[in-house]
Amino acid sequence: MQQEISYTGVEGGDKVFTIFNSESLWIGTDLKRFNEIRDKLGAAKILYKYKVKNRLGQWAGRGTLRGNMGSFGTPSDQMYQYEIFVYRKDWEKAEYTANR
């Protein structure tokens, strides 16, 4: 499973995101919306972390889903799942910023 994790935002401060201090802000497969939200959070100087997950790279029995069944018929814009996390204390501000 290919997964990319990146910590982005304002320089300095505590950059350790854990399950105890962070909350998922957005999950989806729309790359344009993903980048739009990241740009808005960066402009508002809200720290965030994101994950990119290859949905066809998940292991299923004797190999990956793509290796077992192929990728024919799967739209290319649905192959990756994006998730954006923010600090729990910043979640309301981040939600407002992302949705305006």
Contacts in CASP RR format, 6 or more apart in sequence:
PFRMAT RR
TARGET T0000
AUTHOR 0000-0000-0000
METHOD contacts of the structure
MODEL  1
MQQEISYTGVEGGDKVFTIFNSESLWIGTDLKRFNEIRDKLGAAKILYKY
KVKNRLGQWAGRGTLRGNMGSFGTPSDQMYQYEIFVYRKDWEKAEYTANR
1 53 0 8 1.000
1 54 0 8 1.000
1 57 0 8 1.000
1 58 0 8 1.000
1 59 0 8 1.000
2 52 0 8 1.000
2 53 0 8 1.000
2 54 0 8 1.000
2 57 0 8 1.000
3 51 0 8 1.000
3 52 0 8 1.000
3 53 0 8 1.000
3 54 0 8 1.000
4 50 0 8 1.000
4 51 0 8 1.000
4 52 0 8 1.000
5 49 0 8 1.000
5 50 0 8 1.000
5 51 0 8 1.000
6 49 0 8 1.000
6 50 0 8 1.000
7 15 0 8 1.000
7 17 0 8 1.000
7 47 0 8 1.000
7 49 0 8 1.000
8 38 0 8 1.000
8 42 0 8 1.000
8 47 0 8 1.000
8 48 0 8 1.000
8 49 0 8 1.000
8 50 0 8 1.000
9 41 0 8 1.000
9 42 0 8 1.000
9 45 0 8 1.000
9 46 0 8 1.000
9 47 0 8 1.000
9 48 0 8 1.000
10 42 0 8 1.000
10 45 0 8 1.000
10 46 0 8 1.000
10 47 0 8 1.000
13 47 0 8 1.000
15 47 0 8 1.000
17 49 0 8 1.000
17 85 0 8 1.000
17 87 0 8 1.000
21 87 0 8 1.000
21 88 0 8 1.000
21 89 0 8 1.000
22 49 0 8 1.000
22 85 0 8 1.000
22 86 0 8 1.000
22 87 0 8 1.000
22 88 0 8 1.000
23 85 0 8 1.000
23 86 0 8 1.000
23 87 0 8 1.000
23 88 0 8 1.000
23 91 0 8 1.000
24 83 0 8 1.000
24 84 0 8 1.000
24 85 0 8 1.000
25 37 0 8 1.000
25 48 0 8 1.000
25 84 0 8 1.000
25 85 0 8 1.000
25 86 0 8 1.000
25 91 0 8 1.000
25 94 0 8 1.000
25 95 0 8 1.000
25 98 0 8 1.000
26 33 0 8 1.000
26 34 0 8 1.000
26 37 0 8 1.000
26 82 0 8 1.000
26 83 0 8 1.000
26 84 0 8 1.000
26 98 0 8 1.000
27 81 0 8 1.000
27 82 0 8 1.000
27 83 0 8 1.000
27 84 0 8 1.000
28 34 0 8 1.000
28 81 0 8 1.000
28 82 0 8 1.000
28 83 0 8 1.000
29 77 0 8 1.000
29 78 0 8 1.000
29 79 0 8 1.000
29 80 0 8 1.000
29 81 0 8 1.000
29 82 0 8 1.000
30 77 0 8 1.000
30 82 0 8 1.000
31 77 0 8 1.000
31 80 0 8 1.000
31 82 0 8 1.000
34 50 0 8 1.000
34 82 0 8 1.000
34 84 0 8 1.000
37 84 0 8 1.000
37 98 0 8 1.000
38 48 0 8 1.000
38 50 0 8 1.000
38 84 0 8 1.000
40 97 0 8 1.000
40 98 0 8 1.000
40 100 0 8 1.000
41 48 0 8 1.000
41 84 0 8 1.000
41 86 0 8 1.000
41 94 0 8 1.000
41 97 0 8 1.000
41 98 0 8 1.000
42 48 0 8 1.000
44 93 0 8 1.000
44 94 0 8 1.000
44 97 0 8 1.000
46 86 0 8 1.000
46 90 0 8 1.000
46 93 0 8 1.000
46 94 0 8 1.000
46 97 0 8 1.000
47 86 0 8 1.000
47 87 0 8 1.000
47 90 0 8 1.000
48 84 0 8 1.000
48 85 0 8 1.000
48 86 0 8 1.000
48 94 0 8 1.000
49 84 0 8 1.000
49 85 0 8 1.000
49 86 0 8 1.000
50 82 0 8 1.000
50 83 0 8 1.000
50 84 0 8 1.000
50 85 0 8 1.000
51 82 0 8 1.000
51 83 0 8 1.000
51 85 0 8 1.000
52 80 0 8 1.000
52 81 0 8 1.000
52 82 0 8 1.000
53 80 0 8 1.000
53 81 0 8 1.000
53 82 0 8 1.000
53 83 0 8 1.000
54 79 0 8 1.000
54 80 0 8 1.000
55 65 0 8 1.000
55 78 0 8 1.000
55 79 0 8 1.000
55 80 0 8 1.000
55 81 0 8 1.000
56 64 0 8 1.000
56 65 0 8 1.000
56 66 0 8 1.000
56 70 0 8 1.000
56 71 0 8 1.000
56 74 0 8 1.000
56 79 0 8 1.000
57 64 0 8 1.000
57 65 0 8 1.000
57 66 0 8 1.000
58 64 0 8 1.000
58 65 0 8 1.000
60 68 0 8 1.000
61 68 0 8 1.000
62 68 0 8 1.000
71 79 0 8 1.000
86 94 0 8 1.000
END
